[in-house]
Amino acid sequence: MKQYLYKIFKRMLLIWFLWAGLLTGYELIKQEIPNTLHLYEEEALEVLSGTEKKIDPEELYLDFSGDVEITQTENGCYEAVCNLFGVIPIKTMEVEVVQEQELIPGGIPVGIYVQTDGVFVIGTGKIETENGQIESPAKNIIKTGDYITSFQGEPISRKQELIDHLSEFDAEELVLGIRRNQENIEVAIRPVMLEKGAQIGVWVRDDTQGVGTLTFLTEDGNFAALGHGISDADSELLMEVSDGKLYDCEIFRITKGQVGTPGKLSGKIVYSQSNLYGEINGNSSGGIYGTANAHLRESVSNEPVSIALKQEIEEGEAVILSSVDGSLKEYTVEITKVHKGEMDVNKGMELTVTDGELLELTGGIVQGMSGSPIIQNGKIVGALTHVFVNDPARGYGIFIEDMLSQ
């Protein structure tokens, strides 16, 4: 009996391992399929108007045997259904038609200054009252990531406005307008009254600045930079930006990256009209965006190049454009992985710096190089985003189509 039960157990264990393996393989395949399939207009006309509504998966994103069937939805849009071995539906992609486009690659360092859309809350803290008690008036009422937008019904947008209002407040309870997860609410707080005024125990900021790299200019005068959004250094939350400015920037020091310690570019930014490059009007997970002025357009002398969609990007050699030593140069890199179905837009590609000169200068990828355009086969495929902390020669990149979509 024991031997029989042992055999049953082994079979069940084998079935479990096989099933777990199949599920893991299924999920891995799904991850390699993007959520959206972009097609150029000519490709779309050929595919979407054809009577045989199927395309070779090798021409798209997939490298396994199976069909990609294009179907039209009720609202007139198109979907691409990916079938494993032509039988098992794996994932449905939205089909979007895009125009072939040329961009002017950047690669030059830029100084960034942005103001938050409201007073950004970093966190809450404790206050010692005049009789020595410790209180936390904002705890569990105001949260990290909130934006304070009004004080007693009066709109505010800057940190100093909040400080000024608190210094003059003398009632038992105050009402703050808060924007939380895009929803506007009001909260009531009992402040601690001190000699210098009312205190509510919140840490706030209303602006931030830093150094990054210009990714591209469009021919109609818009720009994109960084390849990732501007996030608060303490909370790591993406900041909601009201406006900002892009400036000329001079790199004066390079701190080389080491294992466990990312390097960085230190830049000098003069916040003057003569150094202004343009206005920032957008901050998203894919980068910062805005309108370039004549000074920036004159500072970028690269010729326009075509964009590459995800399905055109290959593992293999590419170059990045960067100005880490004061002059714009191409540095060789190796694209080692292409994650076409990655949900994190900042991790679409993995790459390794192979250029000896850049490795000698920076140790690989350092803070401040984010946004450096990646060029492969004469097309702009994306931009640098992050470095691997434990290997400064390696890092991530964002697809150019993801930057353009945001």
Contacts in CASP RR format, 6 or more apart in sequence:
PFRMAT RR
TARGET T0000
AUTHOR 0000-0000-0000
METHOD contacts of the structure
MODEL  1
MKQYLYKIFKRMLLIWFLWAGLLTGYELIKQEIPNTLHLYEEEALEVLSG
TEKKIDPEELYLDFSGDVEITQTENGCYEAVCNLFGVIPIKTMEVEVVQE
QELIPGGIPVGIYVQTDGVFVIGTGKIETENGQIESPAKNIIKTGDYITS
FQGEPISRKQELIDHLSEFDAEELVLGIRRNQENIEVAIRPVMLEKGAQI
GVWVRDDTQGVGTLTFLTEDGNFAALGHGISDADSELLMEVSDGKLYDCE
IFRITKGQVGTPGKLSGKIVYSQSNLYGEINGNSSGGIYGTANAHLRESV
SNEPVSIALKQEIEEGEAVILSSVDGSLKEYTVEITKVHKGEMDVNKGME
LTVTDGELLELTGGIVQGMSGSPIIQNGKIVGALTHVFVNDPARGYGIFI
EDMLSQ
26 90 0 8 1.000
29 64 0 8 1.000
29 84 0 8 1.000
29 90 0 8 1.000
30 90 0 8 1.000
30 91 0 8 1.000
30 341 0 8 1.000
31 339 0 8 1.000
31 341 0 8 1.000
31 342 0 8 1.000
32 61 0 8 1.000
32 62 0 8 1.000
32 63 0 8 1.000
32 339 0 8 1.000
32 340 0 8 1.000
32 341 0 8 1.000
33 61 0 8 1.000
33 62 0 8 1.000
33 82 0 8 1.000
33 90 0 8 1.000
33 91 0 8 1.000
33 93 0 8 1.000
33 340 0 8 1.000
33 341 0 8 1.000
34 61 0 8 1.000
34 93 0 8 1.000
34 310 0 8 1.000
34 340 0 8 1.000
34 341 0 8 1.000
35 93 0 8 1.000
35 94 0 8 1.000
35 341 0 8 1.000
35 343 0 8 1.000
36 93 0 8 1.000
36 94 0 8 1.000
36 95 0 8 1.000
36 96 0 8 1.000
37 60 0 8 1.000
37 61 0 8 1.000
37 80 0 8 1.000
37 93 0 8 1.000
37 94 0 8 1.000
37 95 0 8 1.000
37 96 0 8 1.000
38 96 0 8 1.000
38 97 0 8 1.000
38 98 0 8 1.000
38 309 0 8 1.000
38 310 0 8 1.000
38 401 0 8 1.000
39 47 0 8 1.000
39 95 0 8 1.000
39 96 0 8 1.000
39 97 0 8 1.000
39 98 0 8 1.000
40 97 0 8 1.000
40 98 0 8 1.000
40 99 0 8 1.000
40 100 0 8 1.000
40 309 0 8 1.000
41 97 0 8 1.000
41 98 0 8 1.000
41 99 0 8 1.000
41 100 0 8 1.000
44 95 0 8 1.000
44 97 0 8 1.000
47 53 0 8 1.000
47 55 0 8 1.000
47 70 0 8 1.000
48 70 0 8 1.000
48 78 0 8 1.000
48 95 0 8 1.000
53 69 0 8 1.000
53 70 0 8 1.000
53 71 0 8 1.000
54 67 0 8 1.000
54 68 0 8 1.000
54 69 0 8 1.000
54 70 0 8 1.000
55 68 0 8 1.000
55 70 0 8 1.000
57 63 0 8 1.000
57 64 0 8 1.000
57 65 0 8 1.000
57 66 0 8 1.000
57 67 0 8 1.000
57 68 0 8 1.000
57 82 0 8 1.000
59 311 0 8 1.000
60 68 0 8 1.000
60 80 0 8 1.000
60 311 0 8 1.000
61 310 0 8 1.000
61 311 0 8 1.000
61 340 0 8 1.000
61 341 0 8 1.000
62 68 0 8 1.000
62 82 0 8 1.000
64 84 0 8 1.000
65 84 0 8 1.000
65 85 0 8 1.000
65 86 0 8 1.000
66 82 0 8 1.000
66 83 0 8 1.000
66 84 0 8 1.000
66 85 0 8 1.000
66 86 0 8 1.000
67 83 0 8 1.000
67 86 0 8 1.000
68 80 0 8 1.000
68 81 0 8 1.000
68 82 0 8 1.000
68 83 0 8 1.000
69 80 0 8 1.000
69 81 0 8 1.000
69 83 0 8 1.000
70 78 0 8 1.000
70 79 0 8 1.000
70 80 0 8 1.000
70 95 0 8 1.000
71 78 0 8 1.000
71 79 0 8 1.000
71 81 0 8 1.000
72 78 0 8 1.000
72 79 0 8 1.000
73 79 0 8 1.000
77 94 0 8 1.000
77 95 0 8 1.000
78 94 0 8 1.000
78 95 0 8 1.000
79 92 0 8 1.000
79 93 0 8 1.000
79 94 0 8 1.000
79 95 0 8 1.000
80 92 0 8 1.000
80 93 0 8 1.000
80 94 0 8 1.000
80 95 0 8 1.000
81 89 0 8 1.000
81 91 0 8 1.000
81 92 0 8 1.000
81 93 0 8 1.000
82 89 0 8 1.000
82 90 0 8 1.000
82 91 0 8 1.000
82 92 0 8 1.000
82 93 0 8 1.000
83 89 0 8 1.000
83 90 0 8 1.000
84 90 0 8 1.000
98 309 0 8 1.000
98 401 0 8 1.000
100 306 0 8 1.000
100 307 0 8 1.000
101 306 0 8 1.000
101 307 0 8 1.000
101 404 0 8 1.000
102 219 0 8 1.000
102 304 0 8 1.000
102 305 0 8 1.000
102 306 0 8 1.000
102 307 0 8 1.000
103 216 0 8 1.000
103 217 0 8 1.000
103 218 0 8 1.000
103 219 0 8 1.000
103 304 0 8 1.000
103 305 0 8 1.000
103 307 0 8 1.000
103 380 0 8 1.000
103 400 0 8 1.000
104 216 0 8 1.000
104 217 0 8 1.000
104 218 0 8 1.000
104 219 0 8 1.000
104 300 0 8 1.000
104 302 0 8 1.000
104 303 0 8 1.000
104 304 0 8 1.000
104 305 0 8 1.000
105 215 0 8 1.000
105 216 0 8 1.000
105 302 0 8 1.000
105 305 0 8 1.000
105 321 0 8 1.000
105 373 0 8 1.000
105 375 0 8 1.000
105 380 0 8 1.000
106 213 0 8 1.000
106 214 0 8 1.000
106 215 0 8 1.000
106 216 0 8 1.000
106 217 0 8 1.000
106 300 0 8 1.000
106 302 0 8 1.000
106 321 0 8 1.000
106 328 0 8 1.000
106 373 0 8 1.000
107 213 0 8 1.000
107 214 0 8 1.000
107 215 0 8 1.000
107 321 0 8 1.000
107 322 0 8 1.000
107 323 0 8 1.000
107 328 0 8 1.000
107 371 0 8 1.000
107 372 0 8 1.000
107 373 0 8 1.000
108 213 0 8 1.000
108 214 0 8 1.000
108 299 0 8 1.000
108 300 0 8 1.000
108 323 0 8 1.000
108 328 0 8 1.000
109 211 0 8 1.000
109 212 0 8 1.000
109 213 0 8 1.000
109 214 0 8 1.000
109 249 0 8 1.000
109 250 0 8 1.000
109 251 0 8 1.000
109 265 0 8 1.000
109 267 0 8 1.000
109 323 0 8 1.000
109 368 0 8 1.000
110 211 0 8 1.000
110 212 0 8 1.000
110 213 0 8 1.000
110 214 0 8 1.000
110 225 0 8 1.000
110 246 0 8 1.000
110 247 0 8 1.000
110 248 0 8 1.000
110 249 0 8 1.000
110 277 0 8 1.000
111 209 0 8 1.000
111 210 0 8 1.000
111 211 0 8 1.000
111 212 0 8 1.000
111 246 0 8 1.000
111 247 0 8 1.000
111 248 0 8 1.000
111 249 0 8 1.000
111 267 0 8 1.000
111 269 0 8 1.000
111 277 0 8 1.000
112 209 0 8 1.000
112 210 0 8 1.000
112 211 0 8 1.000
112 212 0 8 1.000
112 225 0 8 1.000
112 226 0 8 1.000
112 230 0 8 1.000
112 244 0 8 1.000
112 246 0 8 1.000
112 247 0 8 1.000
112 280 0 8 1.000
112 288 0 8 1.000
113 207 0 8 1.000
113 208 0 8 1.000
113 209 0 8 1.000
113 210 0 8 1.000
113 244 0 8 1.000
113 245 0 8 1.000
113 247 0 8 1.000
113 269 0 8 1.000
113 271 0 8 1.000
114 207 0 8 1.000
114 208 0 8 1.000
114 209 0 8 1.000
114 230 0 8 1.000
114 239 0 8 1.000
114 241 0 8 1.000
114 243 0 8 1.000
114 244 0 8 1.000
114 245 0 8 1.000
114 280 0 8 1.000
114 283 0 8 1.000
114 288 0 8 1.000
115 157 0 8 1.000
115 158 0 8 1.000
115 206 0 8 1.000
115 207 0 8 1.000
115 241 0 8 1.000
115 242 0 8 1.000
115 243 0 8 1.000
115 244 0 8 1.000
116 147 0 8 1.000
116 205 0 8 1.000
116 206 0 8 1.000
116 207 0 8 1.000
116 208 0 8 1.000
116 239 0 8 1.000
116 240 0 8 1.000
116 241 0 8 1.000
116 242 0 8 1.000
117 147 0 8 1.000
117 157 0 8 1.000
117 179 0 8 1.000
117 240 0 8 1.000
117 241 0 8 1.000
117 242 0 8 1.000
118 147 0 8 1.000
118 148 0 8 1.000
118 149 0 8 1.000
118 156 0 8 1.000
118 157 0 8 1.000
118 158 0 8 1.000
118 179 0 8 1.000
118 206 0 8 1.000
118 240 0 8 1.000
118 242 0 8 1.000
119 147 0 8 1.000
119 148 0 8 1.000
119 149 0 8 1.000
119 156 0 8 1.000
119 157 0 8 1.000
119 158 0 8 1.000
119 159 0 8 1.000
119 161 0 8 1.000
119 162 0 8 1.000
119 204 0 8 1.000
119 205 0 8 1.000
119 206 0 8 1.000
120 145 0 8 1.000
120 146 0 8 1.000
120 147 0 8 1.000
120 204 0 8 1.000
120 205 0 8 1.000
120 206 0 8 1.000
120 232 0 8 1.000
120 239 0 8 1.000
120 240 0 8 1.000
121 142 0 8 1.000
121 143 0 8 1.000
121 144 0 8 1.000
121 145 0 8 1.000
121 146 0 8 1.000
121 147 0 8 1.000
121 148 0 8 1.000
121 202 0 8 1.000
121 203 0 8 1.000
121 204 0 8 1.000
122 144 0 8 1.000
122 145 0 8 1.000
122 202 0 8 1.000
122 203 0 8 1.000
122 204 0 8 1.000
122 205 0 8 1.000
122 232 0 8 1.000
122 234 0 8 1.000
122 235 0 8 1.000
123 142 0 8 1.000
123 143 0 8 1.000
123 144 0 8 1.000
123 145 0 8 1.000
123 202 0 8 1.000
123 203 0 8 1.000
123 234 0 8 1.000
123 235 0 8 1.000
124 136 0 8 1.000
124 138 0 8 1.000
124 139 0 8 1.000
124 142 0 8 1.000
124 143 0 8 1.000
124 144 0 8 1.000
124 201 0 8 1.000
124 202 0 8 1.000
124 203 0 8 1.000
125 136 0 8 1.000
125 138 0 8 1.000
125 139 0 8 1.000
125 201 0 8 1.000
125 202 0 8 1.000
125 203 0 8 1.000
126 134 0 8 1.000
126 135 0 8 1.000
126 136 0 8 1.000
126 201 0 8 1.000
127 134 0 8 1.000
127 135 0 8 1.000
127 136 0 8 1.000
127 137 0 8 1.000
127 192 0 8 1.000
127 194 0 8 1.000
127 199 0 8 1.000
127 201 0 8 1.000
128 134 0 8 1.000
129 135 0 8 1.000
129 192 0 8 1.000
129 194 0 8 1.000
130 194 0 8 1.000
130 195 0 8 1.000
135 192 0 8 1.000
136 201 0 8 1.000
137 189 0 8 1.000
137 190 0 8 1.000
137 191 0 8 1.000
137 192 0 8 1.000
137 199 0 8 1.000
137 200 0 8 1.000
137 201 0 8 1.000
138 189 0 8 1.000
138 200 0 8 1.000
138 201 0 8 1.000
138 202 0 8 1.000
141 187 0 8 1.000
141 188 0 8 1.000
141 189 0 8 1.000
142 148 0 8 1.000
142 176 0 8 1.000
142 178 0 8 1.000
142 187 0 8 1.000
142 189 0 8 1.000
142 200 0 8 1.000
142 202 0 8 1.000
143 180 0 8 1.000
144 235 0 8 1.000
144 237 0 8 1.000
145 180 0 8 1.000
145 232 0 8 1.000
145 235 0 8 1.000
145 237 0 8 1.000
146 178 0 8 1.000
146 179 0 8 1.000
146 180 0 8 1.000
147 178 0 8 1.000
147 179 0 8 1.000
147 180 0 8 1.000
147 240 0 8 1.000
148 156 0 8 1.000
148 162 0 8 1.000
148 176 0 8 1.000
148 177 0 8 1.000
148 178 0 8 1.000
148 202 0 8 1.000
148 204 0 8 1.000
149 155 0 8 1.000
149 156 0 8 1.000
149 157 0 8 1.000
149 177 0 8 1.000
149 178 0 8 1.000
149 179 0 8 1.000
149 184 0 8 1.000
150 156 0 8 1.000
150 176 0 8 1.000
150 177 0 8 1.000
151 161 0 8 1.000
151 162 0 8 1.000
151 165 0 8 1.000
151 174 0 8 1.000
151 176 0 8 1.000
151 177 0 8 1.000
152 165 0 8 1.000
152 169 0 8 1.000
152 174 0 8 1.000
152 175 0 8 1.000
153 175 0 8 1.000
153 177 0 8 1.000
154 165 0 8 1.000
156 162 0 8 1.000
156 165 0 8 1.000
157 206 0 8 1.000
157 242 0 8 1.000
158 206 0 8 1.000
159 204 0 8 1.000
159 205 0 8 1.000
159 206 0 8 1.000
162 204 0 8 1.000
166 191 0 8 1.000
166 197 0 8 1.000
166 198 0 8 1.000
166 199 0 8 1.000
166 200 0 8 1.000
167 196 0 8 1.000
167 197 0 8 1.000
167 198 0 8 1.000
168 197 0 8 1.000
169 191 0 8 1.000
169 197 0 8 1.000
169 198 0 8 1.000
170 193 0 8 1.000
170 197 0 8 1.000
170 198 0 8 1.000
172 190 0 8 1.000
173 188 0 8 1.000
173 189 0 8 1.000
173 190 0 8 1.000
174 188 0 8 1.000
174 189 0 8 1.000
174 191 0 8 1.000
174 198 0 8 1.000
174 200 0 8 1.000
175 186 0 8 1.000
175 187 0 8 1.000
175 188 0 8 1.000
175 189 0 8 1.000
176 186 0 8 1.000
176 187 0 8 1.000
176 189 0 8 1.000
177 184 0 8 1.000
177 185 0 8 1.000
177 186 0 8 1.000
177 187 0 8 1.000
178 184 0 8 1.000
178 185 0 8 1.000
178 186 0 8 1.000
178 187 0 8 1.000
179 185 0 8 1.000
179 240 0 8 1.000
189 200 0 8 1.000
191 198 0 8 1.000
191 199 0 8 1.000
191 200 0 8 1.000
192 198 0 8 1.000
192 199 0 8 1.000
192 200 0 8 1.000
192 201 0 8 1.000
193 199 0 8 1.000
203 234 0 8 1.000
205 232 0 8 1.000
208 230 0 8 1.000
208 232 0 8 1.000
208 233 0 8 1.000
208 239 0 8 1.000
209 269 0 8 1.000
210 269 0 8 1.000
211 249 0 8 1.000
211 251 0 8 1.000
211 265 0 8 1.000
211 266 0 8 1.000
211 267 0 8 1.000
211 269 0 8 1.000
211 368 0 8 1.000
212 225 0 8 1.000
212 226 0 8 1.000
212 249 0 8 1.000
212 265 0 8 1.000
212 368 0 8 1.000
212 369 0 8 1.000
212 370 0 8 1.000
212 371 0 8 1.000
213 225 0 8 1.000
213 226 0 8 1.000
213 322 0 8 1.000
213 323 0 8 1.000
213 368 0 8 1.000
213 369 0 8 1.000
213 370 0 8 1.000
213 371 0 8 1.000
213 372 0 8 1.000
213 383 0 8 1.000
213 384 0 8 1.000
214 223 0 8 1.000
214 224 0 8 1.000
214 225 0 8 1.000
214 296 0 8 1.000
214 300 0 8 1.000
214 371 0 8 1.000
215 223 0 8 1.000
215 224 0 8 1.000
215 225 0 8 1.000
215 226 0 8 1.000
215 227 0 8 1.000
215 287 0 8 1.000
215 371 0 8 1.000
215 372 0 8 1.000
215 373 0 8 1.000
215 382 0 8 1.000
215 383 0 8 1.000
215 403 0 8 1.000
216 223 0 8 1.000
216 224 0 8 1.000
216 373 0 8 1.000
216 380 0 8 1.000
216 400 0 8 1.000
216 403 0 8 1.000
217 223 0 8 1.000
217 292 0 8 1.000
217 296 0 8 1.000
217 297 0 8 1.000
217 300 0 8 1.000
219 304 0 8 1.000
221 291 0 8 1.000
221 292 0 8 1.000
221 297 0 8 1.000
222 289 0 8 1.000
222 290 0 8 1.000
222 291 0 8 1.000
222 292 0 8 1.000
223 246 0 8 1.000
223 277 0 8 1.000
223 278 0 8 1.000
223 289 0 8 1.000
223 290 0 8 1.000
223 291 0 8 1.000
223 292 0 8 1.000
223 296 0 8 1.000
224 287 0 8 1.000
224 288 0 8 1.000
224 289 0 8 1.000
224 290 0 8 1.000
224 403 0 8 1.000
224 404 0 8 1.000
225 246 0 8 1.000
225 287 0 8 1.000
225 288 0 8 1.000
225 371 0 8 1.000
226 286 0 8 1.000
226 287 0 8 1.000
226 288 0 8 1.000
226 370 0 8 1.000
226 371 0 8 1.000
226 383 0 8 1.000
226 385 0 8 1.000
227 286 0 8 1.000
227 287 0 8 1.000
227 346 0 8 1.000
227 370 0 8 1.000
227 371 0 8 1.000
227 383 0 8 1.000
227 384 0 8 1.000
227 385 0 8 1.000
227 397 0 8 1.000
227 398 0 8 1.000
227 403 0 8 1.000
228 285 0 8 1.000
228 286 0 8 1.000
228 287 0 8 1.000
228 346 0 8 1.000
228 370 0 8 1.000
228 371 0 8 1.000
228 385 0 8 1.000
228 386 0 8 1.000
228 398 0 8 1.000
229 238 0 8 1.000
229 283 0 8 1.000
229 284 0 8 1.000
229 285 0 8 1.000
229 286 0 8 1.000
229 287 0 8 1.000
229 288 0 8 1.000
230 238 0 8 1.000
230 239 0 8 1.000
230 241 0 8 1.000
230 283 0 8 1.000
230 287 0 8 1.000
230 288 0 8 1.000
231 237 0 8 1.000
231 238 0 8 1.000
231 239 0 8 1.000
232 239 0 8 1.000
238 283 0 8 1.000
238 284 0 8 1.000
238 285 0 8 1.000
239 283 0 8 1.000
240 283 0 8 1.000
241 280 0 8 1.000
241 282 0 8 1.000
241 283 0 8 1.000
241 288 0 8 1.000
243 279 0 8 1.000
243 280 0 8 1.000
243 281 0 8 1.000
244 279 0 8 1.000
244 280 0 8 1.000
244 281 0 8 1.000
245 271 0 8 1.000
245 276 0 8 1.000
245 277 0 8 1.000
245 278 0 8 1.000
245 279 0 8 1.000
245 280 0 8 1.000
246 276 0 8 1.000
246 277 0 8 1.000
246 278 0 8 1.000
246 279 0 8 1.000
246 280 0 8 1.000
246 288 0 8 1.000
246 290 0 8 1.000
246 292 0 8 1.000
246 296 0 8 1.000
247 269 0 8 1.000
247 270 0 8 1.000
247 271 0 8 1.000
247 275 0 8 1.000
247 276 0 8 1.000
247 277 0 8 1.000
248 269 0 8 1.000
248 270 0 8 1.000
248 275 0 8 1.000
248 276 0 8 1.000
248 277 0 8 1.000
248 295 0 8 1.000
248 299 0 8 1.000
249 267 0 8 1.000
249 268 0 8 1.000
249 269 0 8 1.000
250 267 0 8 1.000
250 268 0 8 1.000
251 265 0 8 1.000
251 266 0 8 1.000
251 267 0 8 1.000
251 323 0 8 1.000
251 324 0 8 1.000
251 325 0 8 1.000
251 326 0 8 1.000
252 266 0 8 1.000
252 267 0 8 1.000
252 268 0 8 1.000
253 265 0 8 1.000
253 266 0 8 1.000
253 267 0 8 1.000
254 263 0 8 1.000
254 264 0 8 1.000
254 265 0 8 1.000
254 266 0 8 1.000
254 324 0 8 1.000
254 325 0 8 1.000
254 361 0 8 1.000
254 362 0 8 1.000
254 366 0 8 1.000
255 263 0 8 1.000
255 264 0 8 1.000
255 265 0 8 1.000
255 266 0 8 1.000
255 366 0 8 1.000
256 263 0 8 1.000
256 361 0 8 1.000
256 362 0 8 1.000
256 363 0 8 1.000
256 366 0 8 1.000
256 392 0 8 1.000
257 263 0 8 1.000
257 362 0 8 1.000
257 363 0 8 1.000
257 364 0 8 1.000
257 366 0 8 1.000
257 387 0 8 1.000
257 392 0 8 1.000
258 363 0 8 1.000
258 392 0 8 1.000
259 390 0 8 1.000
259 391 0 8 1.000
259 392 0 8 1.000
260 389 0 8 1.000
260 390 0 8 1.000
261 389 0 8 1.000
262 366 0 8 1.000
262 367 0 8 1.000
262 387 0 8 1.000
262 389 0 8 1.000
262 392 0 8 1.000
263 362 0 8 1.000
263 363 0 8 1.000
263 366 0 8 1.000
263 367 0 8 1.000
263 387 0 8 1.000
263 392 0 8 1.000
264 366 0 8 1.000
264 367 0 8 1.000
264 368 0 8 1.000
265 324 0 8 1.000
265 362 0 8 1.000
265 366 0 8 1.000
265 367 0 8 1.000
265 368 0 8 1.000
265 369 0 8 1.000
269 275 0 8 1.000
275 295 0 8 1.000
276 293 0 8 1.000
276 295 0 8 1.000
277 292 0 8 1.000
277 293 0 8 1.000
277 295 0 8 1.000
277 296 0 8 1.000
277 299 0 8 1.000
278 290 0 8 1.000
278 291 0 8 1.000
278 292 0 8 1.000
278 293 0 8 1.000
278 295 0 8 1.000
278 296 0 8 1.000
279 290 0 8 1.000
279 291 0 8 1.000
279 293 0 8 1.000
280 288 0 8 1.000
280 289 0 8 1.000
280 290 0 8 1.000
281 289 0 8 1.000
281 290 0 8 1.000
281 291 0 8 1.000
282 288 0 8 1.000
282 289 0 8 1.000
282 290 0 8 1.000
283 289 0 8 1.000
284 406 0 8 1.000
285 345 0 8 1.000
285 346 0 8 1.000
285 406 0 8 1.000
286 345 0 8 1.000
286 346 0 8 1.000
286 398 0 8 1.000
286 402 0 8 1.000
286 403 0 8 1.000
286 406 0 8 1.000
287 371 0 8 1.000
287 398 0 8 1.000
287 403 0 8 1.000
287 406 0 8 1.000
289 406 0 8 1.000
302 321 0 8 1.000
302 328 0 8 1.000
305 375 0 8 1.000
305 378 0 8 1.000
305 379 0 8 1.000
305 380 0 8 1.000
306 378 0 8 1.000
306 379 0 8 1.000
306 380 0 8 1.000
307 379 0 8 1.000
307 380 0 8 1.000
307 381 0 8 1.000
307 400 0 8 1.000
307 401 0 8 1.000
307 404 0 8 1.000
308 376 0 8 1.000
308 377 0 8 1.000
308 379 0 8 1.000
308 380 0 8 1.000
308 381 0 8 1.000
308 400 0 8 1.000
309 401 0 8 1.000
310 338 0 8 1.000
310 340 0 8 1.000
310 399 0 8 1.000
310 401 0 8 1.000
311 340 0 8 1.000
312 377 0 8 1.000
312 379 0 8 1.000
312 381 0 8 1.000
313 335 0 8 1.000
313 338 0 8 1.000
313 349 0 8 1.000
313 376 0 8 1.000
313 381 0 8 1.000
313 399 0 8 1.000
314 335 0 8 1.000
314 338 0 8 1.000
314 376 0 8 1.000
314 377 0 8 1.000
315 335 0 8 1.000
315 336 0 8 1.000
315 337 0 8 1.000
315 338 0 8 1.000
316 334 0 8 1.000
316 335 0 8 1.000
316 336 0 8 1.000
316 376 0 8 1.000
317 332 0 8 1.000
317 333 0 8 1.000
317 334 0 8 1.000
317 335 0 8 1.000
317 354 0 8 1.000
317 376 0 8 1.000
318 332 0 8 1.000
318 333 0 8 1.000
318 334 0 8 1.000
318 335 0 8 1.000
318 351 0 8 1.000
318 374 0 8 1.000
318 375 0 8 1.000
318 376 0 8 1.000
318 381 0 8 1.000
319 330 0 8 1.000
319 331 0 8 1.000
319 332 0 8 1.000
319 333 0 8 1.000
319 374 0 8 1.000
319 375 0 8 1.000
319 376 0 8 1.000
320 330 0 8 1.000
320 331 0 8 1.000
320 333 0 8 1.000
320 369 0 8 1.000
320 372 0 8 1.000
320 373 0 8 1.000
320 374 0 8 1.000
320 375 0 8 1.000
320 384 0 8 1.000
321 328 0 8 1.000
321 329 0 8 1.000
321 330 0 8 1.000
321 331 0 8 1.000
321 372 0 8 1.000
321 373 0 8 1.000
321 375 0 8 1.000
322 328 0 8 1.000
322 329 0 8 1.000
322 331 0 8 1.000
322 358 0 8 1.000
322 369 0 8 1.000
322 372 0 8 1.000
323 329 0 8 1.000
324 358 0 8 1.000
324 361 0 8 1.000
324 362 0 8 1.000
324 366 0 8 1.000
324 369 0 8 1.000
325 361 0 8 1.000
329 357 0 8 1.000
330 375 0 8 1.000
331 353 0 8 1.000
331 355 0 8 1.000
331 357 0 8 1.000
331 358 0 8 1.000
332 353 0 8 1.000
332 354 0 8 1.000
332 355 0 8 1.000
333 351 0 8 1.000
333 352 0 8 1.000
333 353 0 8 1.000
333 354 0 8 1.000
333 355 0 8 1.000
333 374 0 8 1.000
334 351 0 8 1.000
334 352 0 8 1.000
334 354 0 8 1.000
335 349 0 8 1.000
335 350 0 8 1.000
335 351 0 8 1.000
335 374 0 8 1.000
335 376 0 8 1.000
335 381 0 8 1.000
336 350 0 8 1.000
336 351 0 8 1.000
336 352 0 8 1.000
336 394 0 8 1.000
337 349 0 8 1.000
337 350 0 8 1.000
338 348 0 8 1.000
338 349 0 8 1.000
339 347 0 8 1.000
339 348 0 8 1.000
339 349 0 8 1.000
339 350 0 8 1.000
340 348 0 8 1.000
341 348 0 8 1.000
342 348 0 8 1.000
345 398 0 8 1.000
345 399 0 8 1.000
345 402 0 8 1.000
345 406 0 8 1.000
346 385 0 8 1.000
346 386 0 8 1.000
346 396 0 8 1.000
346 397 0 8 1.000
346 398 0 8 1.000
347 385 0 8 1.000
347 386 0 8 1.000
347 396 0 8 1.000
347 397 0 8 1.000
347 398 0 8 1.000
348 396 0 8 1.000
348 397 0 8 1.000
348 398 0 8 1.000
348 399 0 8 1.000
348 402 0 8 1.000
349 374 0 8 1.000
349 381 0 8 1.000
349 382 0 8 1.000
349 396 0 8 1.000
349 397 0 8 1.000
349 398 0 8 1.000
349 399 0 8 1.000
350 394 0 8 1.000
350 395 0 8 1.000
350 396 0 8 1.000
350 397 0 8 1.000
351 374 0 8 1.000
351 384 0 8 1.000
351 394 0 8 1.000
351 395 0 8 1.000
351 396 0 8 1.000
351 397 0 8 1.000
352 393 0 8 1.000
352 394 0 8 1.000
352 395 0 8 1.000
353 359 0 8 1.000
353 363 0 8 1.000
353 364 0 8 1.000
353 365 0 8 1.000
353 393 0 8 1.000
353 394 0 8 1.000
358 364 0 8 1.000
359 393 0 8 1.000
362 369 0 8 1.000
362 392 0 8 1.000
363 392 0 8 1.000
363 393 0 8 1.000
364 387 0 8 1.000
364 392 0 8 1.000
364 393 0 8 1.000
365 384 0 8 1.000
365 386 0 8 1.000
365 387 0 8 1.000
365 392 0 8 1.000
365 393 0 8 1.000
365 394 0 8 1.000
365 395 0 8 1.000
366 387 0 8 1.000
366 392 0 8 1.000
367 387 0 8 1.000
369 384 0 8 1.000
370 383 0 8 1.000
370 384 0 8 1.000
370 385 0 8 1.000
370 386 0 8 1.000
371 383 0 8 1.000
371 384 0 8 1.000
371 385 0 8 1.000
372 383 0 8 1.000
372 384 0 8 1.000
373 380 0 8 1.000
373 382 0 8 1.000
373 383 0 8 1.000
374 380 0 8 1.000
374 381 0 8 1.000
374 382 0 8 1.000
374 383 0 8 1.000
374 384 0 8 1.000
374 397 0 8 1.000
375 381 0 8 1.000
380 400 0 8 1.000
381 399 0 8 1.000
381 400 0 8 1.000
382 397 0 8 1.000
382 398 0 8 1.000
382 399 0 8 1.000
382 400 0 8 1.000
382 403 0 8 1.000
383 397 0 8 1.000
383 398 0 8 1.000
383 400 0 8 1.000
383 403 0 8 1.000
384 395 0 8 1.000
384 396 0 8 1.000
384 397 0 8 1.000
385 395 0 8 1.000
385 396 0 8 1.000
385 397 0 8 1.000
385 398 0 8 1.000
386 395 0 8 1.000
386 396 0 8 1.000
386 397 0 8 1.000
387 394 0 8 1.000
387 395 0 8 1.000
388 394 0 8 1.000
388 395 0 8 1.000
388 396 0 8 1.000
END
